[in-house]
Amino acid sequence: MKEAAGEANVTVLTILLIGIVALVATPLITSIMNSTKNRSCCTNAGGKWSGNKCVSQAGYDAATYNSCIKDNPNAK
């Protein structure tokens, strides 16, 4: 009986650890994905992503960048 209780405790511990890892990883992954979307929109509009913002270069089209950001509302 003690073995069964020990295995149950390990199972509960494993489930808790998986939950904690998911809780920490989800916001991190969401932030990385949003940053990648913004960088992509900037590059597609002819800009350069620098300092966490889109910097205009020759051929940069702000309307294209703004339209792309609106199409991706989670990208901030």
C-alpha positions in Angstrom: 0.0 0.0 0.0 2.9 2.4 0.7 4.2 1.9 -2.8 0.8 2.9 -4.3 0.7 6.0 -2.1 4.3 6.9 -3.1 3.4 6.6 -6.8 0.3 8.8 -6.3 2.4 11.5 -4.6 4.9 11.4 -7.5 2.1 11.7 -10.0 0.6 14.7 -8.2 4.0 16.3 -8.0 4.6 15.8 -11.7 1.2 17.3 -12.6 2.0 20.3 -10.4 5.4 20.8 -11.9 3.9 20.6 -15.4 1.3 23.2 -14.4 3.9 25.6 -13.0 6.1 25.3 -16.1 3.1 26.0 -18.3 2.1 29.0 -16.1 5.6 30.5 -16.5 6.1 29.7 -20.1 2.8 30.9 -21.6 3.3 34.6 -21.0 6.9 34.4 -22.1 6.0 32.6 -25.4 3.1 35.1 -26.0 5.5 38.0 -25.6 8.0 36.5 -28.0 5.3 35.8 -30.6 4.0 39.3 -30.4 7.5 40.8 -30.7 8.1 38.6 -33.8 4.8 39.8 -35.3 5.8 43.4 -34.8 9.3 42.8 -36.2 7.7 41.1 -39.2 5.3 43.9 -39.9 8.1 46.4 -39.7 10.4 44.5 -42.1 7.5 43.9 -44.5 6.8 47.7 -44.5 10.5 48.4 -45.4 11.5 49.5 -41.9 14.1 48.3 -39.5 13.2 46.9 -36.0 15.5 48.6 -33.5 15.1 49.3 -29.8 11.7 47.5 -29.7 10.2 49.9 -32.3 10.0 50.3 -36.0 12.5 52.8 -37.4 11.9 54.2 -40.9 14.4 53.6 -43.7 14.3 54.4 -47.4 11.2 52.8 -48.8 9.4 52.6 -45.5 5.6 52.7 -45.7 4.0 53.6 -42.4 0.5 52.8 -43.7 1.6 49.2 -44.5 3.1 48.8 -41.0 0.0 50.3 -39.3 -2.3 48.1 -41.3 -0.3 45.0 -40.5 -0.4 45.9 -36.8 -4.2 46.3 -36.9 -4.5 42.9 -38.6 -2.6 41.4 -35.6 -4.4 43.0 -32.6 -2.5 41.0 -30.0 0.8 42.4 -31.3 1.6 45.4 -29.1 
